[in-house]
Each structure stands twice: as C-alpha cells, then as structure tokens.
C-alpha cells in the first residue's frame, strides 16, 4: 500500500501485508530496488525472485507457503471480457472440451458397455439426419418466401410503371422496402439482438471454444429466418447465405439439446449429448448444412465448414458433415421437382441459384491466361479494399449503435431509403437498348424476373441496368452469369452497377437486421468480371458470363480468403467442371494478393466484435514471453476440504469458472496440487448440501447419490446460480470434500514455457483452463491459471506495452542483462542459481 507494506498472496483470494523487515536482508534489498507502484499498491517484481526460497511467507494457522505476488500476476485484468453478439454486448466465457477425470466420472465411463456406445453413435447419425432435413426445408422455405415477396413487389411496381405512374411506383417500391427493413430491424432489436448480421463470425467463434450467449436460442432462430427473408426481400444488397449458416447452427444446437434438462426430456439416449464436444460436432454439421442449403452445394458446404468454420476436425466429423449435407441436397432436389410442376408461385421453376452459364464445348487457350491473371490480381486488391472500407464503416456504425436502439433502427431505415432511391433512380441513367432478335426468353420482360426488363423503355426495348437493379440478387447474378449475353449489357451500365453494389453492400451489412456477405460479394464480383471481359473483348475465347464467374471467385478469394470451399461452391453453382483450372488459379492468386494487405473479412468482424478467437499461429512476440509473464492475479485456491462459507464467498465475489484444489498438511506432507474443480460442479454440490461436520473424506455412498445428469448442462449454458442457493449459518461453517469431484489430471505447464508453445497446446486440445505450476519446489504448487483471455493480444499488450514499439528479440535479450546486473550487485545471484 502507500505506507510501504509488502503484499504476500493468501490462498483464499486476498493478500496480506508483510513488513519489509520481516524478509531476509538480501531479499529486502532486492525488493526495495524493484518495487513498482501499480495502481497505488507496491508489489514485488517477481521474475527476479522466482527462485528465492527465502522470499516465501508462512501462514501460522495453516502452515501453507505463500509466494509473493508477482509483478505481472498482481496486475488486475483491465481488458474487457465482453463481445458484441449480433447487436448486443454480452459477457464471454469459454466452452469445456476437456475430459474430466475424477472419482465420480471415472466409474460412469467404465460402466458403459458396447451397447451404450453403439446407441450414442446411432443417435448421433439420427441427429445429423434431422439437422439435414430441417435445414433443407428451411433453406427452401427462405428461398421460396424471398422470391414470392420480392416478386410480388416488382410485379406491382412494374404494372404501375406500364401505366405511366412512375412516382406512385417509386413510392410503392420504396415504402415496401422500408416496411420490410423496419420489420426486420424491430424484431431483431426487441426479440433477438443476437440475430443481427451474418452470424458466421459468432458461429466460427463458438466452434473455436467461445461460449457466445443466446446465439443458438429458439428466438434467435426464428428472428434469423424471418429477418433474413424481410431484409433480402427489401432489395437491400445483402445475402441469405450467412444467415443460413447461422440458421443451420441454431437448428443443430436445438436438436442437440432435446435430451437436456432444459426441455425436460429424460430419455437416456438423448442425454448423452449434454456436453460441449458433442454440441461442437453437431454445430459444425449444421453450419455445413447451411451453406449446402444456400447454394445447393453439399460438397462446398462440407469444405466450407472444414476450411473456414471448424477449429478442430477429424474423420468421423467429416463423415457426419458429409451425410448431413447429402440429406440437404436430397431434400432440395425433391422440393425443386415440386416447383418444376409450377406449384411454387412466383418462385417459378425453383432452381434456387444454380446457374447454367457455360456450354459443354467451352475451350480456352494460353492467350486467355493473362487476362485471367490480371483479373485475379485486381480481385485480390479490390477484396482487400472491400475489407478495409467495411472495417471503417462498421466502426462508424458501432459508435452510432452505442446511442441506443432508436438510432440503430433509424440507421437501418435510412440505408433502406437510400438503397431504394439508387435502385429506382440509376436505371434512368441508362439508355434503352433494342431487344435482340435471337433472345432465349421474352423481351422485354414485364412484371417478373428475366434478363430484359422494360422499365421505362418503349415496346421492343429493354433497360440493361433495370435488369440488374430491379431484380432479386439471385436473379441479378443469373443475368450476369448467363451465356450468350455478351452484347446485352453496356460498359457504362456495368461500371455503374459495380460501383453501386460495391459501396451499397458495405453500408448495408452493419444494419440491425440479419444480413450476409456471400451473395453481395458474388454479385459485385460478377459485375467486376463482366467489366474485365468487356475490356478484353475479342482478345479472349472466354465469354462475358465466364468472366463474371471468375470475377466472383476473385472477389471472394480477395475478401473472404477461402479457396477450396469457394472453388467447390462455384463449381456446384455453375455445374461445369471445365472451369476448375481457371477458378483454382484465380482463387489462389486473389487470396495471396489480399493477404498482403489485411486479414479475411470474418476475422476482421470478429476482432471488431471483441470475440476472443484463438488463431492457429502465434504472434511473433509470443515466442519471447513466458506464461508467467501474462498470468494475472489474485489466484483463488480451494483446499481439498474447504469450508462451505469460503466456497460460497468465492463464488459470489468472483466470476471465475475454475479453481485449483490444493492439499495441505496434515493431509499431505507439503502443499501439493490435487487438481481443478469447476464452478459448474461446485454449484450442484452446494445445492445437494452434502456437507461434513469435520474435514474427513466423504463416504462412498455420498457419491452414489449423484448422477451425471446432476452435473449436465441446462441446454446451452448452466442455469444454476449461486444467488439461488440458500444456506444456514450452521451449514456455512461445515465442510465440503472436493476430492471426489475434482479433475485430478488437469493440463499444466511450467511458468517458464513460452507463450507461443502454451497457445498451441491450449488451442489444439481445446482447453478452458491451463494451470501454471512453478519451476522450483518449495513454493505454492500452482502459480496461476491461463484462460483464453490471457492469449489475446489486447491483454498481452496491456501488460507489456513496450511490445508495441520494441522488437521482441531485443526485449528478450535486454531484460535478463539488467536483472543479472542488479542481482549480482546485491549478492543474490548465487542464491538464484541454486
């Protein structure tokens, strides 16, 4: 404190003052030299004292050895552990993927026979089938609803324009768009704010181990479906692919919860999925099913989940995801056959967005490669610019969103009005073009989707810009991808359409409504590809429709930085394998060029939202830091036999979810780490009131009273709360035997391990807690706990701000030399080397 007291860590959360005179002379001199004032408290800089046995204090009551607070470990964590989920700020925790080993769970595993294992496997396949079936039906319903709602709007508007009522037509068009956008914003704001946006960043973070609140609730699912239908039907340049990925993940999570206590279903077969690792597998299958439903691309869906979504992958999960997307494809194929009979209204033949863009006899030669290379390079540059601008716009929207829900809704409505003015006004800048004599469909197109919109043109003419703007996004992509349409669009019209889509899609994404990026990027890239095709002209054998496809691939690679899955999706969309070499080349080059400027779009969004996503590779400066440099305090430790009152106090005063359990004399010869116990396991123990009058081992029959269902989750999250548990004063003075319920084999690392190496272990195993143990014996057996937050750059740079300016290599070699100089000066270097 300000009076010069020295603080020493206590086992139950605090720290108690010790006078410097109580410490040995050598340590005192060293301590006085390295004291630093952190937030008004004086603490010892411990990397220098880690080996000094004389620097420990002894608790007279318990005989426990207590290590002085470390410099880095004594600093409080000032970076927030919250994130923007959808459009609301929520606290963030991590998922529990670690397998618990203790006296309670081990017998449960050993008692499982082959029949129960086969039941679990069979049930998992059943759940995958249900996920594929439901997501396929929802994907078709969303497409059907969008085409009919938007189609009705365009029919009414076109009929009014045929009669010359242009202003009335605009008012109907703009007001219908505004109404749809307003409804989507209202239900998102007041029913499920988590449904805003694409949903892919949140699902990706969840599959990385981040417990994102309420993203898989039933309310979120409903709002995601209805909101995306309204947003896409309102002619906003947004897509439904991202929301469908989130929808598939919601369906998978809800299906996986049917056996949880949340739904009051106790069928033993269903209760086997009340854990985070099975839920992770199901959500991965659901996200793959979402892409399959959005693009009718089952293989692309599996590859998208593998390449972009999942942080952990194995062979059985690949089979499960493939089976799920196969079910989606079969469901969509069956429903498309229904539409082929004309029973889907304005949806027409119900081809979803499978585009027939090429002929079977397509050929390309060496001279076609240079234009494709140019298209790929420019696509990578445009994609990085797209990401940069979207990042800036989302930051501006974030400041607006902080002002309240009303401002968010006003922002969404403003974007809708602005978009309606552009879509209705820009076609007036294009000249009318005569209908081609060999048109494959009626020209002009009146009141429905097609390549030849009449708009304000006389009979026998069409407006090429209206064919793109006055259509759904899917129909506009069909028009751009179509073969034998090289003379249909004017270069100026394509430039206007590209610029409008590029910028309007950026401004439309961050509004308070479910909105995706996949389709807008495909649409913008198709326009860009058409422009390149027009500029190349007769110097290439490729038609403009093929250039549009390659342009979409280049912008997807330059913005989203995904290659294999996008290649498969585009091939399944266009149904032509002859494009494979060119698409692979374009994707590889555009991704490489884009990576030179910034990160992929979903990583940027996750960073803006504050989602603590752990990447597969460590930052360079992490190799220069040890885990002891980032562990923060104070550390909360429980004894093997702990007072009920102490447990309740710690649970009420902290938000920690894992607590080291340490055995002390007389139960062990010296303080020893017994394991780690979770908050989720302490709460059922307190509720059951299995207390002891004296600290003695609990009887075996007391453990039998519990079942694994008592420690299972209530759906997505645990509804138990310490505030709901009522205990008497007498019970608060009793004891809990934590040994049978403590994980006796938690993952541990020594405090000298590099942070980069610890990150690799933490991410690949899927940990929530990683215990840090001391290098030398004779100290408290656990130094601290690493969680996901300790690996975040914001947290590390907050503790070590010099890393932002000083090269990490210099930092590593400069600090030991200073420490060694002062240690030798005060005669403590020999002690440290011992």
N, C-alpha and C positions, 0 to 999 in steps of 0.2 A: 504494500500500500504506500501511500505518500509518506508514511512515517519511517520508511526504510525496512519494513518487515520483509522477510523472505518467505514465499509461499511454497508449501510442500503438498503434493497431491494426496488426498484422502480417498479411501476405497469407495465411498458411497456417493460421491459427487462433489465433494467440495474440495477445499484446500484449506489448510490451517497454517497460521503464521508461525514461523520459527525465527528466532533472532540470529543474526549472523554470528554472534558469539558462541552459539551452540554448535557451530560447524567447525571442523578442524581448520587450523591456520592456513594450510595450503589451499584448501577448497574455498575458504573465506576470501583469501586474496584474489583467487581466480574469479569468484563470484562477483566481488565488488568491481572487478575490471570489466566484466561482461554483462553487468546489469543493464537492462534497457527498459525504458518506460513505455509500456504498451497499454494505452487506454487508461493511464493513471496508476497501474499496478506494476510493481517491479518484479521481474521474473528472471530466472537464470537462463542463460544461453546454453542449452544442454548438449548440442552436438559435441561440445568440448568436454562435457562431464559424463558422457555415457558410460565410461569405463571405471569411474571412481566409486569404489565400494563405500568409501567414507562419506559420500555425498548423499546417503540414504538416511531417512529418519525412521525411528521405530515407534510404533503405537504402543503405549504402555498397556493398554487394555487387551489388545488382541495379539500383540507381538508381530504384527504384519510389518513388512518392509515397504516403505513408500518412496517412490522415486520423485525427485524434484520435478516440478512442471518444466517441460521443455519449452524452449523459446518458440518454436513453430507450433508445438502442440498446445501451447497455452493461449494462443490467439483464438478468439472466437471466430466462427464462420460468418462472414458478413455478406456472402453472396447468397441470393435468394434461391430456395429450392421450390420454386413455383414455375409454372409454364402457362402459356396461352393455349388452351384446349378449345378448338373451334373458335369461339369469340369470347370465352370467359377465362379468367385467371384462376387456376386451381393448384393446390399443393401436389407435389410429385413425389412418389415413392418408387421403390423397385420391386420386382417380382422375385419370388423364391423358387429358383430352379435347383437349388442344392438338395441332395437326398439326405434326409435326416437319419442319423444312426444313434439310437439310444435304447434303453431297456424297455421302453414302451413300444416303439415301432418295429424293432427287430423281430419279436415274436410274430407280429402281424405279417411281415414278409415271409417268414419261414413257414407259416401255416398255409400259404397259398399253394394250391396244387395245380396240375396241368389244366384241369377243367376250368378253374377260375382264370387262368392266363388266356386260354382259348376264348372264354367268354368276353374278356376285355378286348381281345383282338377283333373278334366278331362284331362287338358293339361299336368299335371304332370305325369299321367299314360301313356299318349301318348309318352311323352319324355322317360319314363322308357322303354317302348316297343321299341322305336327307338334305345336306347342305347344297349339293349339286342340283337336286330337284328344285328346292326353294329358290335358289339364286337364279336358276334358269327361268323359272316362272316370273320372278320379279324383274329380271332383265328384259324379258319380252313385254311385260306389262308397262314398264317405263318407256320403252321404245314406242309401243302402241299408243300410250297416252300422249307422248310428246308430238307424234306425228298427227294425231287427230286434233289436239288442242291448237297446235300451231297451224295445221292445215285449215281448220275452220276459220281462224283469224285471217289467214291470207285469202281465203275464198271470199269472205265478206268484204275485205278491203278491196280486192280486185273487182268485184261486182260494182262497188261504188265508183271506182275509177273508170269503169266502162261507160258509166252514165255521166261522166264529167264532174263528179262531186269530189274533186281532189282534196279540198280542205277537210271535208267531212271524213273522207277516207283516212287522212292523216290523223285526225282526232280519234277515230275509232282504233287505228293501229297503235298510236301512242298510249291511249288510255288503257287498252287491253294489256299492253306490255307493262305499263305502270301498275295495273292491278295485280297481275301475276307476280311481279317483283315484290310489291308491297306485301302480298300474302306470304310469299316465301320468307321475307325478312321478319314478319311478325311471328310466324310460328317458330322460326329459328331463335328469335330473341327471347320469347316468353315460354317456349316449351322445351327446347333442347339447344342451347347455345353451342354445345359440342358438335352439332351437325354442320356448322358453318365451314365453308372452304371445301377443299378436296377430300380431306380425311386420310389421304395416303401418308402424309408425314406422321400423323398420330398413330396409325396402324404400324408403320415402319418402326416408330419408337417403341411401341408395345412389343413388337417381335424382337427388339433389342434388349428387352428387360425392363422397360419403363412402365410402371403402373399408372396409366393415364385415366383419371376418374371419368366415369359415366360415358366413355366413348362407345361402349357396346350395350347401352341400355336399350330397352324397347322403345322409349320415347325418341331416342336418337335415331333408331332405325326408321320409325315412321316419318319423322321430320326429314330425314335424309332422302327418303323415297319421294314424298310429296313435294318437298322443297326443290329437289333437283328437277322434277317434272315441270314445276312452275318456272324455275329460273331458265331452263333451256327453252321452254315454250315461249318465254317472253322476249325472244330474239336477242338476248344477251349473248355475247361471244364467249360462252363458257361451255364446258363439256359435261357429259354424264359418266365418263369412264372412271374418273377418280371417285365420285360418289358411289359408283357401283362397286368399286374395290372396298370402300368403307362399308357399304351395304352387305357385301359378302362376308366381311369380317364380323359384322354385327350378327348376322344370321348364324355363323359358326359359333360365336361366343354364347348366344342364347340357346342354341341347340345343345351345346356342351354343358349348359347349366341345368338341364332338365332334371338331373338327379340330385341337385344341391338342395340344401335346407331352405333356400330362398323360395323354391317352388313347392315345397312340402311333399316332394316325391321321394320315397324311401326305397325304391326298387334297387336291390343290391347291384344289379348290372350297371345301373346308371351312376351310382355313387362312386364308381372307380375313376371318374373324370374330375373329381373335386381337387384338382391340383393345377399348378401353373404350367407344368411342362406339357401335359396333355392338351390344355387350353391353347398353348402356343402352337401346337401342331394343327389343331382344328382351325385356328385363326389364319394360319398360313394357307391351308387348303381353301378357306373362304376367300382370301384375297386373290388367289389364283382363279377361283371360280368367277370373281367379279370381272376380271379382265376378259375371261372367256365369254362371259355374257355380254360385255360391252362391245366386243369386236368379232364375236363368233369365231374366236381363235383359241381353241383348247391348248394347243402346244405353246402358243405365245403366252397364255396365262400361267402355265407351269414355269416357263422360263422367266417370266417377269417376277414371280414370287421367289424364285431362286436367285436371280441376279440383283434385284432391287429391294425386295421386302425383307427376306429372312436373314437373320444374323447367324443362325445355326441350321445346318442341313444334313440330312442323312438319307440313306437309300430307302428306308421304309416311308419316310415323309414324302419322297419323290413319288413313290407308288401311290400313296394316298392322294396327293395333289393331282396326279395324272388321272386317277379314277374319278375324282370329283369333277374335273373339267370335262372328262368324257361324258359324264351324266349331263352336264350343262349343254354340251354340243348336241346330244341326242334329244333333249327337251326342246331346244331351239329349232332343230330340224323338223320335229313333229309339228310344232306350232307354225312354222313357216309354211308347211304343207296346208294348214288350215287357211292361211292368208292367200295362198295361191288360188283358192276357190272363191276369192273375193269376199270373205267374211270378216275383214278387219277394217272396214270403213275407209277413211282417208289414208290409212296406212298402206293401201294398195296391195301389192303382192308380198309385202312383208319380208323383203330381202335383208332386213337390218341394214348394216352398212358394209356389205360385201360388194366390192366394186369390180365390174368387168372392164378393165382398162386396156387390155392388150389383146392381140390376136395370136393365134397359135404359131404363125410363121414369122414372128418377130426375129430380127437379126441385128447385130451391131458389130462394128469393126474397130480397128485400132484408132482410127481417127475420131471415134466417138469418146475415147477415154479422156483427152484433155478437157473438153467442156465439163465432163462429169467431175474431174478433179477440181476444176475451178468452182463448180457448184458446191462440192464438199467443203472446200476451204472457206468460201464465203458463208456457207451454212454454219460452220463452227464459229465464225466471228459473229454472225447475227445471233446465234444462240447465246453466246456469252453476253452480248449487248442486251438481249432479252432478259437474261437473268439479272444483270446489273440494274436495269430500269425497274424490273419487278421488285427487286430488293428495296430500291429507293421509294417506290410507290407504297409498298407495304409498311415501311417505316412512317410515312406520312399518315397512312390510314390508322396506324397504331396510335398516333397522337390524337387523331380525331376520335377514335373509339374510346379513349380514356374519358371523354367528356360525357358519356352516357349513352343509353340505348337509343334515345331520340336522335342523336347525331348519327348513329350508325344507320338507322332506318332512313334518315334524310339523305345520307350519302348514297345508299343503295337506290333510292328513288331518283336522285339526281343523275346517277350513271344510266339508269333506265331511260330517262327522258332524253339525255344526250345521245344515247345509242339509237333510239327511235328516230331522232332528227337526222342522224347520219344515214341510217338505213333507208329512210324515205327520201332524203334530200339528195344524196350523192348520185343516185341513178339519173337525176335530171341533168347532170353534167355530161352524161354520155349521149352520143348521137345514136339515132335509130339505125339499125342495120337490117338489110333485106334478108328475108328468110332463105336459107339455102334450098336449092331445088331437090337435093338428094337427102333431105333431113330424115333421120330414122324415126322421128316422132313428130306429132302435130306441131306446126309453127304458124303463128305464135301460140304459146301455152297460156291458157286462160284459166285462172282460178285453181290451179293445182301445181304440184311440183313438176319441174321439167327444165330443159336447157334453154328454152326460148320464151322468156317472159315478155308479154306485150307491154305492160306498164302503161306509159302514156303514148306509145307509138301507134301509128295508123295500122290498118289491117295489112298483113303481108310483111310486117317489120317486127323486129324484136329489140329489146334493150339488154345488152350483154351484162351490164352492171346489175340490173334488176334480177337477172337470172341467178346472180350470186348473193346479193343482199336480201332480196325478197324471197328467201327460202330458208328452210332449216339448215343448220350447219352441216348435217349429214348429206342433205341434197346438194348443197353447195360443193361439198367435197366430191360427190358423184359427178357433178358437172365438170369440175376441174380435172378429174382423173379420166374422164371419158375419152375413148379413142375416136379417131376421125373427126376431131373438132379443132384442127389447127387454125382454121380461119374464123372460128366462132367468136373469139374474144380479141379486142383491140389492145395494143400495148399500153396505152394510156389508162384504159379501164383496169387492166391488171395492176398497174402501179398504184392507182387509187385504192383498189381493193386490198392490196398487200399492206399499204401504209395504214389503212383503217383497221384491218384485222390485227396488225402488229401492235398498235398502240391501244386500241379499244379493249383487246383481250387482256392487256396488262392492267388497265384501270378497272376491268370488270371482275378480276379474280378475287380481290380482297374484300368484297362487299359481304354484308351479313346475309348470306344465303349459301346453300350447298352449290359448289361450283368446281369444275375440274379444269385441268390444263391440257390434257391429252388431245382432245379434239380441236381446241383453238390452235395449238401448235401444228397439228396436222394440216389444218385449213390454211394457216399463214404460210407454212412451208410449201403447200401445193401452189399457192399463188406465186411465191418466190421461184419455184421450179418452172412454172409456166413462163415467167419473165425471162429466165435464162434460156429456155427453149426458143422463145421468140427472138432473142438477140442472136442466138446461134443460127437459127433459120435453117436453110438447106445444107449447111455445112455438117449436119449430123443426120444419121439414119433414124434417130430416135424421134418419135412423135411427141407433141407437147404434153399429152397425157402421161407418158413415161417420165418426162422431165418433172411433171408435177409430183409423181410418186417419189422420185429421187429427191426432190426438194423437201418433201415432208420428212423423209428419212434423215436428210442432212440437218434440218432444224431440230428434230427430235434428238439426234445424236449430239448436237451442239448445245442444247438446252438441258436435257434430262440426263445425258451422258450414259445412256444404257444402249447396248449394241445387240447382243444376241437375241434378247426377247423382242426388241423392236423389229429386228430382221424377220423373226418368225411371224410377228403380228402383221406386218405389211405383206408378207408372202401369203398369209391366210386371207387377208383382206382382198388382195388382188387376184388370188387364185392362179398365180403364174410363177413357176419355179425358174423360168428363164431370166428373171430379174435378179436372181440370187447373187451372182458375182458382183454386179454393179451396186446393189444395196449394201453388201458387206463392205465394199471399198468405201462407199460414201459414209457409212456409219463409223468406220474406223478412223477415217481422216477427220471428220467433223468432231468426233469426240476428242481426239488428240489435240486439235486446234482449240477447242473450247476449254479443255483442262489447263491450257497455258494461261488462261485469263482468270478464271474463277471456278467455284465448285458447281455441282449439279443443283438443279432448282429445288429439289426436295431437301437437300442438306441445308441450303440457304434458308428455306422456310422453317425447318426445324430449329436452326440457330436463332432466327427471329422470334420464334415462339418460346424459346428457352427450354426446349426438350433436351434432356441430358443424354444425347445419343453417343454411344461409345463406338468410335471408328475402329476398323481392323488394324490400322497402323498407328504407332505412337508418334507424337510430335518430337522433333529432334532434341529439344531441351529436356524431355523426359528421361533421356539417357544420362543426363548429367545430374539428376536428382535421385535421392533415395526415398523410399516410402516414409522414412522418418521425417523427411522434410515437409511433408504435406499432411501428416496426421494432426488433427486438431483436438483440443480438449475442452472441458474436463471429461475424463473417461468414467462411465458408470459401470461399476462392477458389483456383482452379487456373490455372496458366499454360497457354498453348497447347501448349507442350512441357513436360510435367511428369514429374518423377522417379516411377518406379513405387513406390518406397518411400513417397513422400509421399502418393500416391493410396491405397495400402493403409492407411497410418496414419490418414488422414482417414476412410476408410470404416469402419475398426474402432473409432474413438473417437467417432464421431458417428452419429446416426440420420437425418441429412439425406438427402433424395432428389434434390435439385437443387443444382448448384454452378455459379456463374458462371465463365466462362473468359475470362481477360484476357491480351491480348498486350502484352508489354513490350519496351523497347529491348533488343537491336538489331533485333527482328523488327517493330517499329513505331516511328514517330517519338516517340510518347508512349504511356503506358498507355491502352489502348482496349479496350472491352468487345467480345469476339468473339461471345459467345453463352452458352448454358446447356446443360450436359450432365447427364443423369440418372444416378442410381446404377444403374438397370436397364440402362444402356448401358455403364457402366464395368465392370461385372462380366463380361460376355461378352468385353470387350477383355482383361481380365486373364486370363481362362481360356484365351483363344486364344494368349496370350503373343506378340502382335505388337509386340515391343519394338524400340527403336532404341538403338544404342550411343551415338550423338551426337544432339543435338536438331536434326534436319533433317526436312523434310517427308517423309511416308511415300510410298512408291512406289504408283502406281495399282493394280498387281497385288495389293498387300496388301489393298486394299479389296474387290477381286473375290472374295477368299477368303471373305467374309462373305455371308450371305443374310439376307433379312428374317426368316426363321424363327429365326435366331440371337438376335434381339432381341425375339421374340414372347414373350407370357406363357405360363407353365405353368398353363393354366386360369385360375381366379380368383386371381391373385397370382403372384408370381415366386418360384420355389423356389431360385434361386441365392443363395448366402450367401458373404460374404467370408471367413468362417472355413473354408470348404471348399476355398479356393484355396491351393495350396502353391507358394511361390516360393523360389528360392535366393537367397543373399546377392548373387550376381553379378547376377541378374535385378532385384533390388531397386534396384541402382544404375543401371539402364538407364532409358530414357525412353519415354514414350507420346506420340504425336502425336494430340492430341484434336480437331484441326480438322475432319477428315472426319466426325466423329460428333457434333459439337456443333450444337445448334439455333441457327442463325445469325440467326433472326428471332424471338426471344422477345418477349413483350409487356412493355413497360416504361412506367413513369410517373415523372415528376419528383417529388422529395421534397416539393414544395410543393402537390401535388394534394390536394384534400380527401379524407378517408377515405370519405365517402359516395359520391363520384364513382368512386373506385377500387373500391368494393364493387360498384357497378353494372357496371363493366367485368369484374371478376373473376367475378361470378355469371353474367352473360349469355353470356360467351364460354365459360364452363366451364373456368376455369384451375386449375392446381395451384400454379404459381409465377408471381409477378408481380414483376419486377425493379424496384427503385427506384434511379434514377440521380440524380446531384447536379444542382443548379440551375446551379452555376458550373463552369467548366472549371478545369483545373489540380489537380484532386483525383483520388483513386482513382475509376475510371469507374463503379463500382457501389456504392451506399450500403448496400443490404440487399435482402432478399427477403421479399415478402409472401406468406404462405400463408393457408389457410383459418382457421387458428387466430388470426391477427392481427386478424381481423374479429369475433371472438367477444366479446360484452360482458364476460364474465368476465376476459378478457385485458386489454381496454382499461381497465376499471375497476381492475384490479390495478396498471396503470402510472399511472393518473390517478385516484386515489381521490376527489379533490375533485369529480369529475363527479357523484358520487352525492349531494352536498349542495349544490353551487353550480350555479346555472343556467348552461347552456353559453354563452349570449350574454354574460353578464358575464365569464366566463372568457376569452373571446376578446379582449375589449377591455381587460381589466385587465393581462394579461401583457405585451403589447408596450410599454405605457407604462412599466412598471418596467424592462424591458430597455433602452429608449431612454434613460432617465434615467441608468443606470449607464454605458452606452456613451459618452454624451456627457461624463460626468464624467471618464472615463479617456481621453478623446481618441481613441476608436476608432470613433466613429460615421462619420467621414468615410471611413475605410478600408472599413467595411462597405458604405457606399453606392456605392463604386467597384465 
